[in-house]
Amino acid sequence: MRRAPATEAVHPAARALDRMAAPALARLMAHEEHAVARAAERAAPAVARLAQAVAQALGAGGRLIYVGAGSSGRLGVLDAAECPPTFGVAPGVVVGVIAGGARALRRAVEGAEDDVAAGARDVRALRVAARDVVCGIAASGTTPYTLAALAAARARGAVTALVCCAAAPPAARADVGHVIELAVGPEVLAGSTRLKAGSVTKLVLNTLTTTAMVLAGRCYGPRMVDLVASNRKLRARALAMVRGETGLGAAAATALLRRAGGRVKLALAMQRGGLSRREAAARLAAAGGRLRAVIGPPWSLP
């Protein structure tokens, strides 16, 4: 009989959880979150290797596809949804798939995480190929839906990864090229992996996509110059970046952004490089989207 994963263990400090007062509960939960950063730091080399694989896949026209069930699946969908507005990638470049489909984002779907056939079927539906990276997310490391999806992805030649908060079983390792184990220990509420396991998973997914996108040239210094300025706050941020990197006043910077179709990176290449929109686009394409290679270092930073 296989030993239960660490995510199911009882935390020694929480044996009398049902008798604790609110202040003690809040302090205990806050204290337990300290384990999150430590686990992420230990996993940083493995996350970096996976991010390099993702950046390479994106450069070759591939995708990053998250698969998971329950809280793990929701975290993958969330990270995927945040990539287009932050980095300007098309919605199909980073994809989040959750067991049970879209309705599982709002409400638990009974039996979805145990549906092995659905895991393989969802991978086939996405036409996963060798240029893609498929990253399974499973706090316990044992979710049948997720492991089946990874096995199907590996059979189709994709790069595979598993993010988990317990020791990955040998059967899972056979289908996974990158294993990221995040040992945060038992939860205050035993088995509730939306707690520390959820926190560390979110942190690692943030790190994974941000690192991959930086490697893919989708920033300039620390600035998100590929952002999609879809609301007032982001339009103000875009304008501030253009003004800071060109020295233009508000009116001139606004007009420049308009000529660049609202694209900060293109606007900066046009103004700083003395280029037409078409010339700037061509220079950026030749540089793999890396703005520094076209116009040099940022002016707004010391």
Sequence and secondary structure as in RCSB ss.txt:
>XXXX:A:sequence
MRRAPATEAVHPAARALDRMAAPALARLMAHEEHAVARAAERAAPAVARLAQAVAQALGAGGRLIYVGAGSSGRL
GVLDAAECPPTFGVAPGVVVGVIAGGARALRRAVEGAEDDVAAGARDVRALRVAARDVVCGIAASGTTPYTLAAL
AAARARGAVTALVCCAAAPPAARADVGHVIELAVGPEVLAGSTRLKAGSVTKLVLNTLTTTAMVLAGRCYGPRMV
DLVASNRKLRARALAMVRGETGLGAAAATALLRRAGGRVKLALAMQRGGLSRREAAARLAAAGGRLRAVIGPPWS
LP
>XXXX:A:secstr
     GGGS  GGGTTGGG  HHHHHHHHHHHTHHHHHHHHHHHHHHHHHHHHHHHHHHTT  EEEEE HHHHHH
HHHHHHHHHHHH   TTTEEEEETT GGGGTS  TTGGG HHHHHHHHHHTT  TT EEEEE TTS  HHHHHHH
HHHHHTT EEEEEESS   HHHHTT SEEEE      SSTT TTSHHHHHHHHHHHHHHHHHHHHTT  BTTB T
T    SHHHHHHHHHHHHHHH   HHHHHHHHHHTTT HHHHHHHHHHT  HHHHHHHHHHTTT HHHHH S SS
  
